[in-house]
Amino acid sequence: MNIGRLLKAENKWKDKDGNDKSSDVLDIRTSNFRKRYTVSVNIKKHKTGVVKPSEVNHENLNKPDWHIWWNPSNKGESLPSEIVGSLKLKKKEETGLVYQSGQINDPSFDNGVMWISVFIVDDKNKKTKENHHGNIAWSPPQRQTMSQNQNYNQPMAQPTYEMEVQDANGNVVHSSTQTNEHAQQNQMPQQEPNHEIPF
């Protein structure tokens, strides 16, 4: 399910020395939710500021490639941004498809976590803005698989879950029991578009 866009250099500001700076933005929208997050390269893993897997030291392989930030400030406030999630560069061995995969921690989401994948948009006719670089897909939780090459922190998918819709004051205006078909079938839907352009 497509729930938003990755916008390149959408967030612009000046640093303390007056230099122009920018960061990518995850613009996420659903039927009852909209929020924007900024994205930065994990400098501890990629010291040059550019994500290049070939230059990563072995001890840093499991660290995220990008941090996801959110700023809770309202108008007139100036609060520091917080890291609320992360993304890692992934590649499907069967097809060579390169994409980003990760999670955002936010109490607005069911269970407080939203698992996402980001896929490059290389067709200009499908772009909503000039800097529309990728589409964000919601990824339902999948069952854990035990192997030497995988280490998932993701919770096991449940066959059913309770879903609540709240108004601006936090009052529940609708609740229902949803069925997670992917958990019952123990499989993930195919969401990836047919392209192989790296980030």
Order of alpha helices (4+ residues) and beta strands (2+ residues): beta-beta-beta-beta-beta-beta-beta-beta-beta-beta-alpha
